[in-house]
Amino acid sequence: MKIQFVNDAEVESRLAAKGGTSDLDLLDAYSRAVARTVQETGAAVVHIQALSESKNRGGTGSGFLISPDGLVVTNSHVVQGAARLRAQTPDGRESRADLIGDDPDTDLAVLRIDLPDLHHLPFADSGKITVGQIAIAIGNPLGLDNTVTAGIVSALGRTFPARTGRLIDNVLQTDAALNPGNSGGPLLDTRGQVIGVNTAIIPSAQGISFAIGSKTAEFVASWLIKEGRIRRSYIGVAGQDISIHERVARFHQLRQRSGILAHSIEKGSAAAEAGVEANDILIWLDNEELRSVHELHRLLVLREPNRKSRLTVLRKHELIHLWITLRERG
């Protein structure tokens, strides 16, 4: 048998002759997709300056327009503590930015700027985001305006702690390079839709960055625009995630294998009035599974305060259904 070696140029030539797709063709397609996305979306990304009371200087970050009338989404930590806010568009126009709403628990904020002819970005359908798809970040890292980096979506459904200590739900992990100043900028797909809001990096790691998912960002932004804040329900339980024994789960025909162990119940709280006891394991809220403390937090955001709900607990291997009136978190 005769072995014939060919070089890369020959491979490319043969593929082209056969109508095949070469590596160069794929790289060109990738480059064109990124370049097209940046050209179509870059005008909607703004540079935000958070100015202190005593100086005309302060922190900087990024944001992006979500409406033609000047509504801008950014991170809460970008605007927190600022006496004044200013925004600059890529074409050099500047405007005062007014804070419409702020939610430190999801590290999101909404501003409004007053400029004409503004380009804006739509949110992507989070259900269609997949691991491995192209992710394009645009922002102002280290004060370098309209910097573009690209990579892929590395993982979905991560949780990440906000500065308040609460876990942020539906976080995307990406390997697109981010630096201080990228915070609040958009993470985009190749259709020019926002799949996430860039929010954090791990300084000691390379290629690991995080963005708040589009579903969370769109939900929070809509409430901030409407009310200026997020109204979260609160039940008054201090707890931790706990595994449910396999035999107990099978006996009660539970699909889940974890719940929330109630360590303590706040006196006079909704949980106390409903009859929740220490060492109860919280299982369901209105038939929604409570597999973790994080899951409870997520569900409480979605429920209006003063709403009566059915809370199911596992108490000494017995399922007990309690009625609980949710209260607004102070």
N, C-alpha and C positions, 0 to 999 in steps of 0.2 A: 504493500500500500504506500502510495506517495502522499506525503503531507506537504501541503502548500500554505505558506504563511502570507498574509496580506496586511498591508498597513491601513491606518485609519482613512487615509485619502481614498484608497481603493474601495473600501467598504462604502464610504459616502457616495462614490461615483456609481457603484453597482446598485445601491439602493435607489438612487435618483433615476438610473436607467430603467429600473423595474417599477418605477412609480411609488416606491416605498417612502416611509417617513424616516429621515435621518435624525441624529442627535442635534445637528445644527438647525434643522427645521423646527424641532421641539423647543430648542432654546430661543429661536426667533419668535415663535408663537408666544412663549412665556414673556419675553421682553415686550412684545407688542401689547399683550394683555395688560401688563403693569403700566406701561406708558400711556395707553388709552385711558385706563382708569384714573390715573393721576391728572391727565389733561381735562377729563370730564368732571372731576370732583375737587381739585385743588383750590378752586376759587371759593369753596364753601368752608374752608378751614381757616380759623382765625387765631391770631397770637393774642393772648390775654396777659395784661399786666395788672398785678394786684399791688396797689400803692398804699404805703403806710400813711398815718396821719401827719407825721413830722417831715417826711421826705417825699420826693417825687420818684423814689425808687422802691422796689419791693420784689416779690416773687413773680415768676412768669410761668405760663403754662399754655395749653392749647385748648381749643374748643371747635365746635362745628355747628353750622346753621342747620336748623331743622324746619324752617318756615321762611317764606319770602318777606315776612314782616319783621325779621330780625331776632327770632328766638334762637338762642345758642345753648347747646348742651356742653358741659364741662365737668370736671371733678369738683367735689365739695372742698377737698383739701387745697385746691388751687386758689379758691376765693375766700377761704376761711380767715377771718380776722382782718380782712382788707378794709381800709377806710374808703378807698375809691377803686373803681375798676375801669380799665380802658381796654378796648379791643382794636386790633388792626387787621385789615383784610390783606390778602396777598398783593393786591394792586396798590397798597400804600395808604389807603383811606383809614382814618382813625375815628373812633366814636367812644363816647362814654358808654359804659355797660352797666345797666341796672340789674340788681339781683332780684329775680322773680321768685325763686324758691330754692331751698337748700335741704339736702337730706344726707347728713353725715353717715347714717347707718348703711347706706349703699354707695357712699362717696360720689354722689351725683348732685349737680346744681344746674339751674336754668337761668340764663341772663337774657336781657334784651338790648340790642343795639339799634341805633337810629341812622340807617343809611339806605339809599335807594338802590335798586337793581341788584339785589342779593341772590346769589345762587344757594340752593339748599339741598340737603341729602335725605333720602328716604331710609327708613329702617328695613333691614332684611327680615324675612320670615325665619325665625330661629329654628323652626323645625326642619329647615332645608340646609342648615349648616352641617358640614361633615368634616370629620378628621381627615387631614391631608389636603384640603382645598387651599388655594392661594389666599394669603392674608396680607393686606397692604396697609401699612401704618403711615399716616401723614401727621406731622406735628412740628414743634419748634424746640427740639432738644438743645439744651445749653445755649438758648437764644439764637440758634441757627434756623431762620425762618424757612417754613415749607420744606422740611427735610423728609425724604421718602425712604422707607425701608420695606422690605418684603420678605415673606417666608411662607409658612403654612400654619394651619390650625393644628396644634399638637394634641389637644385633648379638649373634651367638652365636659360640662357639668361639674367643674371644680368649685370648691368653696374657698373664700379668701377673707381673712379678718379685716374689717374696716377699722379705722382709728378709734372708733367707739368701743371696739371689742366684739361687736356683733358680726356674725358670718354673712358675707355677701353671697347670694345664691347665683347659680347659672353663670359662672365665670369661665371664660375661654382661656386656654393656655396656647401661646403662640411662640414661635422662635424668631419672629420679626424683631430686629434689634430695637430696643427702646432705651431712652436715657432721660434724666431729669429734664422736664420741659415738654416731653411727649404727653404728660398727664392731661387727660381730658380730650385728646385728639381722637379721631375716628380710626377704627380698624375696619377695613373695607374688603368686600369681595370684588371679583372682576366685573361685576355688573354695576359697580359704583354704589352699592348699598352698604349701609352701616351694619356690620355684624357684631361690633363691640365698641366699647369706650375704653381706650387704653388707660390703665390706672396704676399698675405696679410692676416692679421688677424685683428679682432677688439679687442683691448686689454681689454676692459671692458666687453666683452661678452665671453661666453663659448660655444663651439661647432659651431662657425661660422667662417669659413675660406674661402678664395677665391683663385681660380686658373684661369689663362687665358686659355680659351678653345683651344682645339687642332686645330680647323680650323684657328683661328687667329694666333696661334703660328707657325703653318706650313707655312702659307702665309707670315708672317713677316720674319721668318727665311730664306725662299727661296730668298726673296728680299735682305736681309742683306748679304747673301752669294754671291749674284750676283752683288750688287752695294755698299754694305757697309752701306746703309741707305735706308729709305723709302721715295720715292718721292711722296709727297701729293699735290693734286691740291688744289687751294685756290680761292675763289670767291670774298671775301671782304665784307661780310655782317655780321653785329652784330645783332643777333636776339634772340628770345625766343620762346618756344613752346606755341601754342595757340589753343584753341578749335574752331572748325568751326560750326557755327549754323546749327542745324538740317535741317531747311528749305533751307538754302543755299546749303548744301551738297546734298539734294534731288533734288533741281533744276538743279544742274550741274551733277547729277548722280555720285557723288563721293562716293567711298567705305570708304574712310578715314574720320575721324571726328576731325582731328587735322592737323596743319601745322606749319610753322615757320614765325612768325611776324618779318619783317625786321625793326629794330629800326633805324639803320643808315647804310649808304652805304659809304664805303671808297672811297675817291676821287681818280679817275684814275684807280680804280680796274676793274676787269673783270665784276663784277655786275653793276658798274656804266656805263661802256661802252655798256653793253647789254640793259640798260634802266630800271633796277630795281629801284624802288622808295621806300622811307621810307613809312612804313605802308602797303606795299605789303605783302601778305601772300604767301610764297613759298609752292607750292603744289607738283610738280613733277620735277624730273630731268631725262630726257630721259625715260619718262613713269614709272620711279621708284617713289613710294610714299615717300614724305618727311613729315613724321608724327612728326618728332622731330629734334632738332639740332643734336642730337646724330646720327640719321639716315643720315643726310647730311654729317657728318664727315666720317661715314663708307663708303658712296658712293664715296666720294672724294678720299679716299685711293685707291679705285678700278679703278679709271680713270686716264689715263696718262695725264700729263700736256700738254697744247697746243692743246688739243682735243676740237672740237666744239660740244656743247651739246645743247639740247633744254630745257630751263627752263620755266616751267609754273607757273604763279602767279595768285592769286586772288586779283583783284584791284577793290574796291568798288562794290563787288558782280559780277564782270565780269572776266571771265577767259582770260588771255592774254599769248600768247606764244612768248618767247624771245629766241634769239640765243646768247649763251654765250661761249666764248673761255676760257677754264680753264687755270689757270696759276699755276706754281709751287710755293709752299709755301716756303718762304725764311727762 
